[in-house]
Each structure stands twice: as C-alpha cells, then as structure tokens.
Amino acid sequence: MPQVVTVADWAPHVGVGILTRLVSFARSALIMTVVDNPLTWKLGFRGTNEKDDVEGPFYILGSPKRQIDDGKAVVASAEYMNKYGPFLFVIDVKDEKGEPIPNATLDWWQADSEGNYYFATWTLRGKVTTDANGRAEVLSIRPGDYGAPMLGRRAGHIHLIVSDAKGRHRTMTTQAYVCPANKSEHMLADIANYARTSRPGNMMTCYSIPAANDCEKYWDLPELSAEDTTMTERVKRWNAQLKDHGVNREIIAVGQHELKLNKA
C-alpha cells in the first residue's frame, strides 16, 4: 500500500470542528447513560466478548486515517515521540476460531503519557486497517494514568473500536491497558470498575528496550528478548523511519495484544 499523503508528516495536529465536538459529546453522554451504565453490564447486554470494555466519555467521531503502509500506522506526532519516547504496539485481530481478520478497522484514541486527552485537535486519535494477517503495527506513545485519588484512578490504556470490513463479526469496543511491570493489579482500583468488573485480560503484554532508554528498563517492564527476532526486526525497521521523520529517539518499548471478534 502506498504511503498516505495526508499523514506523510506523521499525525499533524489538525483541528477538530466545533460541531463535530458537540455531536461527539452528546453521543458520549448517551453511550455512558444507556449503553455502558452498570445495569446493562449486569444484565449481560454488554460484556459478551471477554475483551469488551466501556467506551468512556472521550470519543470523537470521524478520526482521520493514520495508515502509512499495509497494516502500519503512526498515531503520535514526531513532537510527542521526541518528548515521551516512541512506543510500538502490535495488535492481532482474529475470529472466534483464531483465524486472522484482514482489513479490520481499529478506531484508536488515547491520552498522552501524562494522562491528557485532546479534543480540539486529532492528537493521538486515528484509524488503521489490519493487513492480510489481521495485524496492525501502530507507532505511538505510552498512554498515561489519570484521575483523582479520591474519585478513582484509571490505569493507562488505549481505546479501540474494532470493526470487520465485511460485517461478518460484531463491532467491539475495548481498551488495551499498559501497566507498570505488566502487573494487572494496577487495574483493580480503576474507576471504570464501577460500571463493569475488572478486565485483567485487556492488559497488553509489554517489553522495554533498555538500549533506547539510557540502559534502563522503561516503566519497569521486562526487557525484550534478543531471541524474539521477529519483534526485534520490526523495531529496527521502525527506528529507521523514525530517524527519517525527525524523531531523535528510538523505540523504548513494545506492546503485544490479541483481540477476537464474535460472529455477527
């Protein structure tokens, strides 16, 4: 797939129209009160897929495509990757039998590494389509924790709405969590647990690359094994592109995650 010209400079800070924001906020209010309230989860209207999760209040309709190649996308700008460090996410989308779902769309939004969401621009928001193997490689930054101690914290996570291009599988709303040292207990105090039971299966498996982080483990994550040659080669290819796009840092960590869609 040829590179998409509109994102050739990697996730520019393009503005979101006020009407789009207003409609999105109204939609989110409806989703939170009707679709994702605790009763719908208790009654089984939500949560039939073990990877289902609440959508939350921060979704904006109509995010742009961030695809730069087949199954590959860049969600964070060079500015943000220089500031926080590039983080590579590899997500496999499969059916209930474990077969890959090609051309599935991942509608992605997240906070920055300090826990800030952006609404006036498409910062850290965008779409990517999986390749023939049902895989998407997305270059971004680590999503940060946020919230207030008295009200509850949210473990760092990426929001995803995953849909099958052929309509053979149910669209799934989920979240993929990035926790220090890959310890799911960081999700136990999540404020979202008031709406549904904790989802430890939604935690990504992440690895740090100390060589890109002053020889220190990043986020106390285990080190990526040199024996994982497939991931190591992915990192090398992305690092070469980072340099070409004005990012003076290499990938500091990687995350792997698998999602399975239910039949429609």
N, C-alpha and C positions, 0 to 999 in steps of 0.2 A: 504494500500500500504506500503510495507517495505521501510525503510529509504534508500536513495540512498547513496551508499558507497562513491562515488567520491566527495560528498559535506558534508560528515559526520562532517567535522570540520568547516562547515558553511562559504561558499563563500571565499575560499582561493584566494590569489592574483596570479592567474595563468596568464602567459604571453600570449599575442596575437601575432601571427606570422606577420612578416612584409608584406608578400604577402597578407594576409587577410586584413590588414590595407589599403594597396594600392588599392585593389579591392573595398573595402568598401568606401574609399574616392572618387573614381571615380564614383561609383554608386550614392553616395550622391550628387555629383555635377550634375549628370543627373536628379535626382529627383527634386532638387531645381530649375533647369532651365526649365525643361519640365513639370513635374507633378505638382509641387507646386508653380509655378510662379503666380502672381496676376491675370493674364488673365484667366487661367484655372478655378480659383475660380469664377471670374465674369461671365464666360460663363456657369457655372454650371457643369463642368466636375468633380469638386471636391466640397465637401460640401453637397452632397445629404443626408447624415446622419447628424443630428444635432450635433452629437458628433465628427464628423470628425475634424481633425486638421492637421497642417503641420508636416512633419516628422522631418525637421531640418537637420543639417549637421553632426550630431554626432553618427549616427547609425553604428554599426559594425556587419557584417554578422557572423552567426554561434555561437551566445552566448550559454553557457552551460545551462543544466537543473539545476535549484536550488531547485527542489522538495524534500522535506524531508518526506512528508506524503500525503495522499489523499487531494488535493486542498490546500496544505500548502507548503510554500517555504520561504527560507531565502536568501535575496539578499545582505545584508551588512555583512561584517565580524565582528567578536567579537571586533576587534580593533576599527572599526569605530563606533560600537554601544556604546562602552565604552567612546569614545571621544565625540560623538554628542548626544547620547541618542537614545534608540530603539523607533521606530515609527511603529505601526501596521496598515496596510492598508487592508481593506476588500472590494473586488470588486465583484459585481454580473454581470454576462453576461447573457443577455436574448434575446429572439427573439422579433419581432415586436408586438406579442400578449402578451408579458410579461412573457412568459414561459422560464424557465431556459435552458441554453445550456450547457449540461455536456461535459467534455473533450475538452473545448475550450482552445486554447493555447494563453497565454499572453507573448509576447516577450517584455521584460522590460529593459529600460535603463534610467539613471538619473544622475544628478550631486550630489555631496556631499552637506552638509549643508552650505558650504562656496561658493558654485556655481562652483565647479571644476568638469569637466568631465575627465575620464581616458580612454586612448586609447592603451597604451602599455600592459595593463592587463585587465581582465574581471571584474574589480572592479565596483560594482553597476550595473551589467548587468546580465541578465539571463532569463530563461523561466520557467513558471509554468502552469500547466493544471488545469482547474476548476474541482470541484468534481461533484457528481451526481446532486447537486442543482445549478450547474452553478456558484459556488462561489469559490473565491481564497482568502486565507489569506496570506499576504506577509509581512514578518518582514524586515524592512529596517531602513533608517534614513530619516529625512526631507530633501527634495530637496531644495537647496538654490537659491535665486535670483542671477542673474548675468547680466553682460552687462556694458556699459559705459553711463554716464549721457547724453553726447552729441549725442550719436548714438541711445540710447534707452535701456531700461532695459527689462529683462524677469522675470516675476513672477515665483517663484519656481514651478516646475512641474515634473511629471513622464511621460516619453514617453511609449506608448504601441502600438504594432501591434497585433491585436486580430483576430484570425482565428478559424473557425469551423472545427473540425476534419473530419466531414462528408461532408464538402463542400457545405452545403445547404444554407449558408449565405455568404455575401460578407466580405472579409477580411477588417478590418477597422484600419486605422492609426489614433491615437488620442493622446491627452495629458490630464493628470489629474493634476489640479493645487492645490497647498496648499498655501492659502493666510492668512496673519495675521487677526485674529478675524473673519475668514470666510467672509471677505468683498471683493466682486468681483471687486470693483473699482480699486484694485491693479493690475488688468489685463488690465485696459483701456489704460495704457501707454506702453503696451507690444509691442516690436519692430516687433513681428510676425503679428501684426495687419496691417502692410503694405501689407502683402500678402493676408490676408482674414479678414473679420470683426471679432471683438472680440467675444470670445466664453465663456460667463459667465456660461453657462450650464455645462462647463467642470470643474468647480471648485468642488473639493471634500468638503464634509461636515466633518469637523474635530472637535475633542474634546480633551481637555487636561486632564491630570491626575495629579493634584497638589501634591498628596501624594508622587509621584515619582520624583517630581521636587522641592524639598525644600519648599513644601506647596505653590508654586507659579504657576499661570497659565502659560502654555507654549505657546509662540507665540501669547499671548493674545486670545487664543482660549477658547470658553466656556467649562465649566467643564463637564466631562462625568457624566451623571446622575446615581445615585445608582439604580434607577428604571430600567435602561437598563441592566437587569440581563444577557441577552444573551452575550452582549459585555463584561460585567464585567467578566463572566466566561471564555471567550476567553482570556482576558488579564491575568487572573490567570494561565491558562494552559501554555501560552507562557512564563510568568515570571518564572515558574518552570523550563522550558527548558533553559531559559537564564542563570540561576544560574548554571545549569549542564554543560553549554558550556563556562564557564569562563567569562561571562558578569556580571559585578558587579553593573549594573544599571537595573532598571525595566522600563517597557514601559511608556514613558512620554506623549504619545498622540496616538490617533487612528483616522483613516480616513475611511469614507464610500463613495462608489461611485457605480453607476449603469450604465452599457453600454448596448445598444440594437443594435444588428446587423440586417441589412437589408437582405432580401432574395436575393439569388444569381440570 
